[in-house]
């Protein structure tokens, strides 16, 4: 077993080992300290690598560099050398101790003791990760990564953890969309155990997800535009609520009061939901309407704003006056069947997209919570559903946490109903800290902003306080998976979607159905 | 009585440093016969010797009862060959000095040291170094160089006949002894000679020149058989980027320029340009840092425990009473 170094210092939770001057050590690399005395194998993660030297004089290394630099400047490369560099210089790796494997290799325990000083540090063997196998769940996302090395060991999350909310955090180009598709692919292959409601504002998933071999039976796409192989997205006005409006749009206090006045006014007619918007949008004489119908309880300019928005909403192609054409029920049915439901809202504005997402999320939460409360045996059979929110900071920021907003409600209450959020954002720092703490699973991809990393550190279910440099240096497709199932933040290389599609076996043939014996029914 | 003011001392110091006096001297060694003219001359770098040994000594005062001291010394040896050093750390030698204990120590030192010689840390360390040098000479292959940290003039209590014998054995074995002194007391007109030579050489030969110059010859009583004149003392800058020139002692009959050129061949370490690399290793190896002193004292205390030396007896013997006074 080739030695990568020798452990020499620090404490129970941290380790420092010395390695040769040429030892290629990477941030995030997983290594094992072999404690010969106890038979334990301590798993370490490198969090920093520095230079070391046998020479204790201050400035020794700078002096050497200066001498060599001066040679370079003179074009006199080789004028000086460093005798016995391998003996005089070395590397020092600072590590976090992740825990240790018991001598029988069966149990992985959190660190509570020090490995013997000067223990040999070696590369991990496949058996060292065997304990992870049972904790990686049934939604694979990639392979274990040790520094720059991709280990032949698949990692993922349990699908049930979708109910305890998932966060996907990365700056642009780091692989959020790819990861999202890989997760969706896992849900498609989960045989209906999980459902995924994916609201896609950019239309980037439609063609990609359709390539999955299981898409025919497990993917349902609704689109606000007329697109091939999609169902038409229609939201009935009668199914929308004032709360949906309050979630999607920024309303001033007087405007909200105006909404309630209008709702009260039109409710006398017996209309459902926001069906009154249609009639209100046709009002031509707003001053007269205000004076007569609302008894001047709403300022005219406030009413004009609400009116403008009402007209815009009723004119949306995805909004229908007829509640019967609404897709709400169809989406619920698809999710009950454990499908991936893709809502392609490309072409809609950001607020309208939130309006649709709010509507569907409320539908799902109402349906699942009703089952939980009234029909426990039905709820038991319902799949865990996750609602994917792109640019989640739009609805999960601190100033959005209103009573009317369904998304914080899902974050707080959804778990017991088996409804979770999957928040995708480039700026986790904009999310409400208290809501973020409800998220039990983090997928952390490359994040350049220190503030983003800081808020994740404080909310993560695993200690990632020392992983700032590693997160900063993650390459596209590399991520850390922090949840309660793995004993530490697991470094992973996310599968490429194209590879997932290529490697995925075809879906099993549908179970043959015995034709009904009609004759038996005939007397 | 005149006041010895700092201003007066500084004035005198300025005169000595810049006075331009030409008289050469070495306050620590009156046996030197100085060259009539000293002028740095260019030195070319040659291939390093195939085998080089280096010796350096270290010392530490482990316990100090003022009248009685426990000291440790050691001499480290390094064999440099094919670009790599083999290190011999040297066994720690612990001795008691004071209250007459040094008599027994002196009788045991060897090297023809008189039994009634005054014994102190300097002698003990020097003795270890020269024993190590002797060992190197015995083990070195023909053509090797043995480097000593310091000059080739042992402590005055080590008789010159012993050094003569060593030089003879070295010459017979084809081994060259070389002493390299980092801090030399050589002076010219009351100012440090090497600093003056460094400035003169830079002016005459250029800032990145390697140079050497004969300075003196010494100790006719250690003539090497077959010619020569004892030990020759030279000054040399062994690398173009060396911050300092050093005093180098060589056997009197050695071809100084040739030896120095070869020495320059292993003085190109980027960390210490101008200083032979094996000596830097020996220096590090021989050092007796604080932790080593502490470990030695712990061992002594363990022995005290076993033989039942009361703690307060130890405390009163070795307590630093300066420290106690300052504490209150």
Interface residues (C-beta under 8 A of the other chain):
Chain A: X54 X55 X60 X63 X64 X67 X68 X70 X79 X80 X81 X82 X83 X84 X87 X88
Chain B: X83 X84 X85 X239 X240 X241 X266 X268 X269 X270 X271 X273 X277 X281 X284
